[in-house]
Amino acid sequence: MTTSGEPSPARALSAGRTLALTLLVGAVGAAIAFLATRQGWAQVRTTPPKPLPPSLVGVTGSALVPYAEALVIAGIASLAAVVATRNLWRRISGLILALIGAGLGVSAFTISAAGAVAAAAASVGPASSPGAGSVTQGSGSGSSTIPDVVGATPHVVMTAAGWQALVVVGALGMIVAGLGVCWKPDRLAVMSSRYEAPAAAGQRQGPRAGSQNRGGQEAPSLPADSASMWEALSRGEDPTGGGRQAAGA
């Protein structure tokens, strides 16, 4: 039988499972979105005049959407805030998580061919001069650079459809987790009072009623730190005995 104000073991177990499931859905969604943005979303092909070789540069989703990884990291931080907060602050953390998921899903469709060309050009190294009258950007083999010459127009092939769908799936997981927190934050388990500040934990527990010393008087509260314990000993009190006199006092 549980005391008043304390949840039953069954309810506490259910709240813990609900919190774990919510965190799992949000974390898996963020992981799926992150892995999808690390894949190749576009290819930039360029066929310059001979004797320059053709080029083929792959562009990842994180290069096309530079802030996608930042949104994933912010989503993970929001999940951590859900664990550490309660009540109104937990609801706010869930709302932020849902908004981040929505922004991440929309960002997957902000790509363009011009952005792919710019990302491919930014991914290569410093310019070099393979021959007179032409400039090739980048370092390494000729097949991984973008020639910057007259008549060499880059051709972009988008391969992002499947990865965009995975980003949306991951974003939906974050949105569902966030809305679940906003809907009923009290259904989720909270951190134990042992992880809270001593003052907050003491206010929640309150003074122990009916604690009296041998003289029938109410026992003073236990010292909060080692300095107070030494002061109590110097006064002849036993800091661990609820006000009982130390030996020899």
One Martini backbone bead per residue (centre of mass of N, CA, C, O) as a GRO file, in nm:
protein
  249
    1MET     BB    1   0.095   0.036   0.024
    2THR     BB    2   0.061   0.367  -0.050
    3THR     BB    3   0.121   0.678  -0.008
    4SER     BB    4   0.042   0.989  -0.015
    5GLY     BB    5   0.159   1.114  -0.339
    6GLU     BB    6   0.237   0.826  -0.434
    7PRO     BB    7   0.305   0.620  -0.670
    8SER     BB    8   0.249   0.338  -0.795
    9PRO     BB    9   0.430   0.086  -0.921
   10ALA     BB   10   0.265   0.056  -1.184
   11ARG     BB   11   0.265   0.357  -1.262
   12ALA     BB   12   0.572   0.397  -1.264
   13LEU     BB   13   0.629   0.185  -1.482
   14SER     BB   14   0.456   0.315  -1.704
   15ALA     BB   15   0.605   0.589  -1.707
   16GLY     BB   16   0.882   0.471  -1.782
   17ARG     BB   17   0.796   0.342  -2.052
   18THR     BB   18   0.692   0.599  -2.187
   19LEU     BB   19   0.957   0.751  -2.179
   20ALA     BB   20   1.130   0.544  -2.332
   21LEU     BB   21   0.959   0.547  -2.592
   22THR     BB   22   0.986   0.846  -2.655
   23LEU     BB   23   1.295   0.853  -2.674
   24LEU     BB   24   1.322   0.638  -2.894
   25VAL     BB   25   1.166   0.775  -3.118
   26GLY     BB   26   1.335   1.037  -3.127
   27ALA     BB   27   1.620   0.908  -3.167
   28VAL     BB   28   1.561   0.742  -3.422
   29GLY     BB   29   1.472   0.978  -3.595
   30ALA     BB   30   1.741   1.135  -3.579
   31ALA     BB   31   1.920   0.907  -3.695
   32ILE     BB   32   1.784   0.878  -3.971
   33ALA     BB   33   1.828   1.169  -4.064
   34PHE     BB   34   2.135   1.172  -4.040
   35LEU     BB   35   2.201   0.934  -4.235
   36ALA     BB   36   2.059   1.056  -4.485
   37THR     BB   37   2.247   1.319  -4.505
   38ARG     BB   38   2.518   1.133  -4.567
   39GLN     BB   39   2.422   1.099  -4.845
   40GLY     BB   40   2.377   1.088  -5.182
   41TRP     BB   41   2.190   1.349  -5.368
   42ALA     BB   42   2.413   1.425  -5.589
   43GLN     BB   43   2.534   1.488  -5.935
   44VAL     BB   44   2.820   1.639  -6.094
   45ARG     BB   45   2.846   1.691  -6.438
   46THR     BB   46   3.141   1.734  -6.659
   47THR     BB   47   3.214   1.839  -7.011
   48PRO     BB   48   3.490   1.932  -7.138
   49PRO     BB   49   3.711   2.020  -7.339
   50LYS     BB   50   3.953   1.908  -7.508
   51PRO     BB   51   4.179   1.742  -7.286
   52LEU     BB   52   3.977   1.745  -7.071
   53PRO     BB   53   3.833   1.584  -6.828
   54PRO     BB   54   3.585   1.455  -6.686
   55SER     BB   55   3.334   1.506  -6.428
   56LEU     BB   56   3.254   1.371  -6.082
   57VAL     BB   57   3.035   1.492  -5.821
   58GLY     BB   58   2.946   1.429  -5.501
   59VAL     BB   59   2.646   1.508  -5.302
   60THR     BB   60   2.534   1.566  -4.998
   61GLY     BB   61   2.287   1.649  -4.782
   62SER     BB   62   2.466   1.823  -4.586
   63ALA     BB   63   2.555   2.015  -4.822
   64LEU     BB   64   2.266   2.109  -4.909
   65VAL     BB   65   2.192   2.095  -4.578
   66PRO     BB   66   2.371   2.238  -4.335
   67TYR     BB   67   2.134   2.253  -4.093
   68ALA     BB   68   2.050   1.956  -4.034
   69GLU     BB   69   2.252   1.873  -3.811
   70ALA     BB   70   2.167   2.094  -3.611
   71LEU     BB   71   1.877   1.987  -3.575
   72VAL     BB   72   1.953   1.713  -3.460
   73ILE     BB   73   2.105   1.817  -3.212
   74ALA     BB   74   1.864   1.978  -3.099
   75GLY     BB   75   1.683   1.728  -3.061
   76ILE     BB   76   1.862   1.583  -2.854
   77ALA     BB   77   1.852   1.814  -2.647
   78SER     BB   78   1.544   1.798  -2.605
   79LEU     BB   79   1.542   1.512  -2.489
   80ALA     BB   80   1.712   1.583  -2.242
   81ALA     BB   81   1.506   1.794  -2.133
   82VAL     BB   82   1.277   1.594  -2.080
   83VAL     BB   83   1.425   1.441  -1.852
   84ALA     BB   84   1.500   1.712  -1.664
   85THR     BB   85   1.198   1.779  -1.665
   86ARG     BB   86   0.875   1.942  -1.578
   87ASN     BB   87   0.582   2.012  -1.681
   88LEU     BB   88   0.613   2.300  -1.841
   89TRP     BB   89   0.907   2.249  -1.939
   90ARG     BB   90   0.841   1.982  -2.077
   91ARG     BB   91   0.638   2.094  -2.278
   92ILE     BB   92   0.838   2.285  -2.416
   93SER     BB   93   1.037   2.068  -2.508
   94GLY     BB   94   0.833   1.918  -2.689
   95LEU     BB   95   0.772   2.154  -2.878
   96ILE     BB   96   1.059   2.192  -2.981
   97LEU     BB   97   1.088   1.910  -3.101
   98ALA     BB   98   0.857   1.935  -3.306
   99LEU     BB   99   0.970   2.183  -3.459
  100ILE     BB  100   1.234   2.054  -3.544
  101GLY     BB  101   1.109   1.826  -3.709
  102ALA     BB  102   0.962   2.008  -3.910
  103GLY     BB  103   1.216   2.155  -4.016
  104LEU     BB  104   1.360   1.900  -4.116
  105GLY     BB  105   1.147   1.809  -4.324
  106VAL     BB  106   1.154   2.072  -4.497
  107SER     BB  107   1.465   2.082  -4.566
  108ALA     BB  108   1.462   1.840  -4.780
  109PHE     BB  109   1.305   2.063  -4.999
  110THR     BB  110   1.556   2.297  -5.043
  111ILE     BB  111   1.672   2.194  -5.297
  112SER     BB  112   1.913   2.241  -5.576
  113ALA     BB  113   2.107   2.267  -5.850
  114ALA     BB  114   2.266   2.515  -5.764
  115GLY     BB  115   2.343   2.399  -5.486
  116ALA     BB  116   2.503   2.157  -5.596
  117VAL     BB  117   2.721   2.317  -5.746
  118ALA     BB  118   2.819   2.478  -5.501
  119ALA     BB  119   2.892   2.231  -5.324
  120ALA     BB  120   3.095   2.106  -5.524
  121ALA     BB  121   3.287   2.351  -5.537
  122ALA     BB  122   3.341   2.354  -5.218
  123SER     BB  123   3.467   2.048  -5.203
  124VAL     BB  124   3.707   2.150  -5.336
  125GLY     BB  125   3.998   2.269  -5.390
  126PRO     BB  126   4.230   2.443  -5.503
  127ALA     BB  127   4.345   2.595  -5.762
  128SER     BB  128   4.452   2.487  -6.088
  129SER     BB  129   4.694   2.449  -6.377
  130PRO     BB  130   4.688   2.231  -6.646
  131GLY     BB  131   4.662   2.476  -6.859
  132ALA     BB  132   4.636   2.679  -7.103
  133GLY     BB  133   4.328   2.853  -7.075
  134SER     BB  134   4.279   2.686  -6.797
  135VAL     BB  135   4.061   2.596  -6.515
  136THR     BB  136   4.091   2.377  -6.227
  137GLN     BB  137   3.905   2.268  -5.973
  138GLY     BB  138   4.100   2.125  -5.751
  139SER     BB  139   4.208   1.805  -5.634
  140GLY     BB  140   4.343   1.546  -5.790
  141SER     BB  141   4.152   1.393  -5.984
  142GLY     BB  142   3.974   1.470  -6.274
  143SER     BB  143   3.696   1.314  -6.174
  144SER     BB  144   3.676   1.528  -5.895
  145THR     BB  145   3.629   1.786  -6.075
  146ILE     BB  146   3.551   2.133  -6.176
  147PRO     BB  147   3.550   2.276  -6.457
  148ASP     BB  148   3.642   2.632  -6.544
  149VAL     BB  149   3.507   2.667  -6.850
  150VAL     BB  150   3.429   2.726  -7.158
  151GLY     BB  151   3.154   2.502  -7.218
  152ALA     BB  152   3.136   2.391  -6.905
  153THR     BB  153   2.842   2.254  -6.812
  154PRO     BB  154   2.680   2.160  -6.552
  155HIS     BB  155   2.532   1.841  -6.456
  156VAL     BB  156   2.244   1.755  -6.274
  157VAL     BB  157   2.187   1.467  -6.056
  158MET     BB  158   1.920   1.354  -5.883
  159THR     BB  159   1.925   1.125  -5.565
  160ALA     BB  160   1.707   1.219  -5.311
  161ALA     BB  161   1.430   1.083  -5.272
  162GLY     BB  162   1.483   0.855  -5.060
  163TRP     BB  163   1.626   1.040  -4.846
  164GLN     BB  164   1.392   1.233  -4.802
  165ALA     BB  165   1.200   1.021  -4.688
  166LEU     BB  166   1.377   0.954  -4.439
  167VAL     BB  167   1.371   1.234  -4.315
  168VAL     BB  168   1.067   1.238  -4.272
  169VAL     BB  169   1.053   0.996  -4.086
  170GLY     BB  170   1.238   1.113  -3.867
  171ALA     BB  171   1.072   1.370  -3.819
  172LEU     BB  172   0.813   1.224  -3.726
  173GLY     BB  173   0.936   1.101  -3.473
  174MET     BB  174   0.992   1.377  -3.337
  175ILE     BB  175   0.702   1.481  -3.342
  176VAL     BB  176   0.567   1.257  -3.181
  177ALA     BB  177   0.737   1.291  -2.927
  178GLY     BB  178   0.669   1.591  -2.874
  179LEU     BB  179   0.356   1.564  -2.861
  180GLY     BB  180   0.351   1.358  -2.630
  181VAL     BB  181   0.468   1.556  -2.423
  182CYS     BB  182   0.252   1.784  -2.455
  183TRP     BB  183  -0.005   1.635  -2.383
  184LYS     BB  184   0.124   1.432  -2.126
  185PRO     BB  185   0.371   1.490  -1.904
  186ASP     BB  186   0.259   1.323  -1.644
  187ARG     BB  187   0.304   1.027  -1.788
  188LEU     BB  188   0.596   1.079  -1.725
  189ALA     BB  189   0.878   1.025  -1.598
  190VAL     BB  190   1.084   1.130  -1.332
  191MET     BB  191   1.319   1.239  -1.156
  192SER     BB  192   1.472   1.183  -0.886
  193SER     BB  193   1.536   1.348  -0.584
  194ARG     BB  194   1.844   1.271  -0.577
  195TYR     BB  195   1.901   1.484  -0.836
  196GLU     BB  196   1.845   1.715  -0.662
  197ALA     BB  197   1.845   1.969  -0.480
  198PRO     BB  198   1.846   1.983  -0.144
  199ALA     BB  199   1.629   2.205  -0.111
  200ALA     BB  200   1.409   2.077  -0.290
  201ALA     BB  201   1.392   1.806  -0.142
  202GLY     BB  202   1.321   1.927   0.142
  203GLN     BB  203   1.052   2.064   0.057
  204ARG     BB  204   0.905   1.801  -0.032
  205GLN     BB  205   0.935   1.638   0.240
  206GLY     BB  206   0.982   1.778   0.490
  207PRO     BB  207   0.920   1.758   0.807
  208ARG     BB  208   0.935   1.544   1.069
  209ALA     BB  209   0.682   1.423   1.235
  210GLY     BB  210   0.729   1.355   1.587
  211SER     BB  211   1.021   1.442   1.643
  212GLN     BB  212   1.185   1.348   1.943
  213ASN     BB  213   1.336   1.371   2.225
  214ARG     BB  214   1.390   1.271   2.545
  215GLY     BB  215   1.248   1.553   2.663
  216GLY     BB  216   0.997   1.606   2.441
  217GLN     BB  217   1.134   1.761   2.229
  218GLU     BB  218   1.195   1.892   1.942
  219ALA     BB  219   1.392   1.807   1.696
  220PRO     BB  220   1.637   1.903   1.525
  221SER     BB  221   1.767   1.948   1.240
  222LEU     BB  222   1.978   1.828   1.035
  223PRO     BB  223   2.263   1.874   0.915
  224ALA     BB  224   2.377   1.970   0.586
  225ASP     BB  225   2.684   1.970   0.680
  226SER     BB  226   2.999   1.938   0.810
  227ALA     BB  227   3.010   2.209   0.961
  228SER     BB  228   2.748   2.166   1.126
  229MET     BB  229   2.840   1.910   1.267
  230TRP     BB  230   3.078   2.037   1.425
  231GLU     BB  231   2.906   2.242   1.577
  232ALA     BB  232   2.731   2.033   1.724
  233LEU     BB  233   2.965   1.895   1.874
  234SER     BB  234   3.064   2.155   2.030
  235ARG     BB  235   2.767   2.159   2.184
  236GLY     BB  236   2.701   1.842   2.256
  237GLU     BB  237   2.587   1.715   1.997
  238ASP     BB  238   2.412   1.475   1.797
  239PRO     BB  239   2.380   1.477   1.453
  240THR     BB  240   2.257   1.159   1.436
  241GLY     BB  241   2.029   1.179   1.701
  242GLY     BB  242   1.823   1.418   1.718
  243GLY     BB  243   1.967   1.587   1.982
  244ARG     BB  244   2.150   1.419   2.129
  245GLN     BB  245   2.374   1.379   2.358
  246ALA     BB  246   2.686   1.362   2.400
  247ALA     BB  247   2.936   1.215   2.525
  248GLY     BB  248   3.004   1.386   2.832
  249ALA     BB  249   2.786   1.635   2.854
   0.00000   0.00000   0.00000
